[in-house]
């Protein structure tokens, strides 16, 4: 999306006020952390198989419970870090959008507001993970990213 912002607008290649590399790096780093957060699920299946195996002793099961909890802790920390970075990148991208005629001020400021709301939801998720406000905040950010991503794709095809 950042490169689409860079190509649209005034068309001046020297204008770096839109999607600076730093803003893009935050979002890409967040996506990378979210992708890494999926890796502990690979281990979860194997841990479950070992736990439910016919020859598993009570000591083995107690150890596997601790391994499972450690695995889930890694997953939760990567998920939270990824969400914080992606929503921070969304807010930073929103700061660049009002300067671009193709996206306009409405989408740009909505991006900033939803990015900050996503950061607030991530902080609330640390305190109360089961809150419906957290789910609604993340759902709104995901829907917005899909809509803006489609708009960026459409703009990249026309420019």
C-alpha positions in Angstrom: 0.0 0.0 0.0 2.9 2.3 0.7 4.3 2.0 -2.8 0.8 2.7 -4.2 0.8 5.9 -2.1 4.2 6.8 -3.4 3.1 6.4 -7.1 -0.2 8.3 -6.8 -0.8 11.9 -5.9 1.3 14.7 -7.3 3.5 12.2 -9.2 6.7 13.9 -8.1 9.1 11.1 -7.4 11.2 13.3 -5.1 8.2 13.9 -2.8 8.9 11.6 0.2 6.2 13.1 2.4 3.8 10.3 1.6 4.9 6.8 2.5 8.4 7.1 3.8 10.4 3.9 4.2 10.2 4.1 8.0 6.4 4.0 7.8 6.4 1.0 5.5 8.9 -0.8 7.6 6.7 -0.6 10.7 3.8 -2.2 8.8 5.9 -4.9 7.1 7.7 -5.7 10.4 4.3 -6.1 12.0 3.1 -8.5 9.3 6.4 -10.5 9.7 5.8 -10.8 13.4 2.2 -11.9 12.8 3.5 -14.5 10.4 6.0 -15.7 12.9 3.2 -15.9 15.5 1.6 -18.7 13.4 4.7 -20.9 13.8 3.9 -22.1 17.4 0.7 -23.7 16.1 2.9 -26.2 14.3 4.3 -27.3 17.6 0.9 -27.4 19.3 -0.3 -30.3 17.2 2.8 -32.4 18.0 2.5 -31.5 21.7 -1.1 -32.6 21.7 -0.2 -35.9 20.0 2.4 -36.6 22.6 0.1 -35.8 25.5 -2.7 -38.1 24.1 -0.3 -40.9 23.2 -1.1 -44.3 24.7 2.3 -44.6 26.5 2.3 -41.1 28.0 3.0 -41.2 31.8 1.6 -38.7 34.3 5.1 -37.2 34.5 5.2 -36.8 30.7 1.8 -35.2 30.7 2.8 -32.7 33.4 5.9 -31.8 31.4 3.9 -31.4 28.2 1.4 -29.2 30.0 4.3 -26.8 30.8 5.6 -27.0 27.3 2.1 -26.2 26.0 1.8 -23.2 28.2 5.2 -21.9 27.1 4.2 -22.4 23.5 1.0 -20.5 24.0 2.9 -17.7 25.8 5.2 -17.4 22.7 2.1 -17.3 20.5 0.4 -14.6 22.5 3.4 -12.4 22.8 4.1 -12.6 19.0 0.4 -11.9 18.2 0.3 -8.9 20.5 3.5 -7.5 19.2 2.4 -8.0 15.6 -1.0 -6.3 16.2 0.7 -3.3 17.9 3.2 -2.9 15.0 0.5 -3.3 12.3 -1.9 -0.8 13.9 1.0 1.6 14.5 1.9 1.2 10.8 -1.7 1.8 9.9 -1.8 5.1 11.9 1.6 6.2 10.4 0.3 5.4 6.9 -2.9 7.4 7.7 -0.7 10.5 8.5 0.7 10.2 4.9 -2.7 9.7 3.2 -4.2 13.2 3.6 -1.3 14.6 1.6 -2.3 12.3 -1.3 -5.1 13.4 -3.6 -6.0 9.9 -4.6 -6.8 8.7 -1.1 -7.9 12.0 0.4 -8.3 13.3 3.9 -11.3 11.1 4.8 -9.5 7.8 4.4 -6.3 9.2 5.8 -7.8 10.4 9.1 -10.0 7.3 9.4 -6.8 5.3 9.1 -5.2 7.3 11.9 -8.2 7.0 14.1 -8.6 3.2 13.5 -4.9 2.7 13.9 -5.0 4.4 17.3 -8.1 2.4 18.1 -6.3 -0.8 17.2 -3.4 0.2 19.5 -5.9 0.9 22.3 -7.6 -2.5 21.6 -4.1 -4.2 21.8 -3.5 -2.6 25.2 -6.9 -3.6 26.4 -6.2 -7.1 25.2 -3.4 -7.3 27.6 -5.7 -6.4 30.5 -8.9 -8.2 29.4 -8.3 -10.6 26.5 -11.9 -11.8 26.4 -13.5 -8.3 26.0 -15.8 -7.9 23.1 -14.4 -4.4 22.6 -11.1 -5.9 21.7 -12.7 -8.2 19.1 -14.7 -5.3 17.7 -11.6 -3.1 17.5 -9.5 -5.6 15.7 -12.4 -6.5 13.4 -12.8 -2.8 12.4 -9.1 -2.5 11.7 -9.1 -5.7 9.5 -12.1 -4.5 7.5 -10.6 -1.1 7.0 -7.3 -2.6 5.9 -9.1 -4.7 3.3 -11.0 -1.7 2.0 -7.9 0.5 1.8 -5.9 -2.4 0.4 -8.5 -2.8 -2.4 -8.4 1.0 -3.0 -4.5 0.9 -3.2 -4.7 -2.1 -5.6 -7.2 -0.2 -7.8 -5.0 2.9 -7.8 -1.9 0.9 -8.6 -3.7 -0.6 -11.6 -4.8 2.7 -13.0 -1.5 4.7 -12.5 
